[in-house]
Amino acid sequence: MTESPEAISASSYKFKVIVVGSQGVGKTSLIRRFVENKFKDEYTTTIGTDITLKNVDVSFGLITYQNRLMIWDLAGQPRYETLHESFIKGAHAAMVVASQDDPESFYGAEGDKFTKRIGVRGWIELVNQQVHVPTILLINKADLEENKILDEEIVKVCEDTNILGAYRTSAKNGLNVTKVFNTLAGMPLILARLRYIRHW
């Protein structure tokens, strides 16, 4: 069951957004690009989870909501799999990230708890087991010439799993990063209003 966004005031809400995906796909870099508008080339492994706060204004015509995003960056290594369920609970929106130069991050790969890779379908299923929230697939590192994930395969995943959609992104040059975060920042608010209308 999905929790409603927490109201801070009549025009301000707090949302939990989770960012999941295999290790090395650029989840932390995407968050840094959105929050700080910065990019670092060196790779830093996330241990467990990191939480970053960002205030985002979401406007619907003349009405603006000052929303506070709590962005949860979940470690992609399989050895943290037992922690994923508890971290996903309470989320209001989700991003599933793969890297266009790393097909295993998209399709997954068999192995033990230290070597296996969870593909995007596996991550979407893991999210859906805990919450039913707006979910977007990101194919990151779109700045690279190498692309091993075809658009048709991406569309097929979206159609099969019934998620909102997919974007190619680049934490390095900022392609679509702000657009995706701002889109998800408004979705829980829309869904909360729809639930209110249904019960009115």
KOLVO-898822 format. One line per field, with one value per residue (C-alpha): x, y, z. Coordinates in Angstrom, 1 decimal. Each point is the difference from the previous one (the first is absolute). Layout:
! residues N
X c(X;...)
Y c(Y;...)
Z c(Z;...)
! end
This chain:
! residues 200
X c(0.0;1.3;0.0;-1.3;2.6;0.5;-1.4;2.4;-2.6;-2.9;2.3;3.1;0.5;2.8;0.6;2.3;1.6;2.1;2.8;0.8;2.1;3.2;3.3;2.0;-2.9;0.2;-2.8;2.0;1.3;-3.6;-1.0;3.0;-0.7;-3.6;0.7;3.3;0.3;3.4;1.7;3.1;1.7;1.3;-2.3;-1.1;-1.7;-3.2;0.0;-3.6;-1.8;0.5;-2.8;0.1;-2.5;-1.1;-2.8;-1.9;-2.7;-2.8;-2.4;-3.5;-0.9;-0.4;0.5;3.5;1.0;3.3;0.8;2.9;1.5;1.7;2.1;1.1;3.0;0.0;3.2;-0.2;2.3;-1.9;1.4;-2.3;-3.1;-1.3;-0.1;-1.7;-3.5;0.1;1.5;-2.7;-2.9;-1.7;1.2;-2.2;1.9;2.8;2.7;1.6;3.4;2.1;3.1;-0.1;3.6;-0.7;-2.7;0.3;-1.4;-3.1;-0.4;1.6;2.5;0.1;2.5;0.4;-0.8;3.2;0.0;-3.6;-1.6;-3.7;-1.5;-2.6;-2.9;1.3;0.2;-3.5;-1.3;1.8;-1.6;-3.5;0.2;0.2;-1.8;-2.0;1.3;0.8;3.2;2.3;2.8;3.2;2.7;2.9;3.4;-1.7;3.1;2.0;0.2;-0.3;-3.6;-0.8;-3.7;-2.5;-3.0;-2.3;1.3;-0.6;-3.6;-0.7;0.9;-2.2;-2.9;0.4;0.4;-2.5;2.4;-0.4;2.7;3.7;2.6;3.6;2.0;3.5;1.2;3.1;-1.7;-3.4;-2.1;-3.6;1.1;-2.0;-3.0;-0.2;0.3;-2.5;-2.5;0.2;-0.2;-3.5;-1.4;-0.6;-1.9;-2.2;-0.7;-0.8;-2.5;-1.6;-0.5;-1.6;-2.4;-0.9;-1.0;-1.8)
Y c(0.0;3.5;2.6;3.5;2.8;1.7;3.5;2.5;2.8;0.7;0.6;-2.1;-3.8;-2.4;-2.8;-3.0;-0.9;-3.1;-0.4;-3.7;-1.9;-2.0;1.2;2.4;1.4;3.5;0.2;2.2;2.2;0.6;1.1;2.3;1.5;0.7;1.3;1.8;0.3;-1.6;-3.1;-2.0;-2.5;-2.2;-2.9;-0.2;-3.1;0.6;-2.0;-1.0;3.2;3.7;2.6;3.4;2.8;2.4;2.6;0.2;2.4;-1.8;2.3;-0.8;3.3;2.7;-2.5;-0.8;-2.7;0.1;-3.7;-1.5;-3.1;-2.6;-1.8;-3.5;-1.3;-3.8;-2.0;-2.3;-2.8;-3.3;-0.4;2.9;-1.7;-0.9;3.7;1.1;-0.9;2.2;2.9;-0.1;0.0;3.4;1.2;2.3;-0.3;-2.1;0.3;-3.2;0.7;-1.9;1.1;-0.1;-1.3;-2.9;-2.4;-2.1;2.9;-0.1;-3.8;-1.3;-2.8;-3.2;-0.5;-0.3;2.8;1.8;-0.3;-0.2;3.1;0.9;1.2;2.8;-2.5;-1.4;3.4;1.0;-3.2;0.6;3.5;-1.3;-2.7;2.8;3.0;1.0;3.4;2.0;-1.6;1.3;-2.0;2.0;-1.2;2.1;1.0;1.2;2.2;-3.1;-1.1;-3.6;-1.1;-3.7;0.4;0.5;2.3;-2.9;-2.0;3.0;0.5;-3.7;0.1;3.0;-1.7;-3.3;1.5;2.9;2.7;3.6;0.2;0.2;2.7;-0.1;2.1;1.3;1.0;1.4;2.6;0.1;-1.4;-0.5;-0.2;3.0;-0.9;-3.5;1.0;2.9;-2.4;-2.4;2.8;0.8;-3.5;-0.9;3.2;-0.7;-3.5;1.3;2.4;-2.7;-2.2;2.9;0.5;-3.7;0.1;3.3)
Z c(0.0;-0.9;2.7;-0.8;-0.1;3.4;0.1;1.5;-0.6;-2.3;-3.0;1.0;0.0;0.8;-2.5;0.2;-3.4;-0.3;-2.6;-0.7;-2.5;-0.4;1.3;-2.2;-2.1;1.4;2.6;2.3;-2.8;-1.2;3.4;0.3;-3.4;1.1;3.5;-0.5;-3.8;0.3;-1.5;1.2;-2.3;2.9;1.0;3.6;1.3;2.1;3.2;0.9;-0.8;-0.2;0.6;-1.6;0.4;-2.7;0.0;-3.3;-1.1;-1.9;-1.8;-1.4;-1.6;2.6;2.9;1.1;2.6;1.8;0.2;1.9;-1.7;2.1;-2.6;1.1;-1.9;0.5;-0.4;-3.1;1.3;0.5;3.5;1.1;-1.4;3.4;0.9;-3.2;1.1;3.2;-2.0;-2.7;2.5;0.3;-3.4;-2.1;-3.3;-1.5;-2.6;-1.4;-1.5;-2.6;-2.0;-3.8;-0.2;2.5;-1.3;3.2;1.9;-2.2;-0.6;3.2;0.4;2.1;2.8;3.7;2.5;-0.9;-3.8;-1.2;-1.6;0.5;-3.3;-0.4;0.0;3.2;1.6;-1.2;1.5;3.3;0.2;-0.9;2.7;2.6;-1.4;-3.1;-1.0;-3.2;-1.4;-2.8;-1.7;-0.6;-2.5;1.2;-1.5;-3.2;-0.6;-1.0;-3.6;1.0;0.3;0.6;0.9;-2.8;0.2;-0.9;3.0;2.3;-1.3;0.4;3.7;0.5;-1.7;1.8;3.5;-0.5;1.4;-1.0;-2.6;-0.7;-0.7;-1.1;2.4;0.7;3.4;-1.8;-2.2;1.8;-2.8;1.2;3.7;1.3;-2.2;1.5;3.6;-0.4;-1.7;2.9;2.5;-1.2;-0.5;3.6;0.5;-3.0;1.2;3.6;-1.5;-2.1;3.1;1.7;-2.9;-0.1;3.6;-0.1)
! end
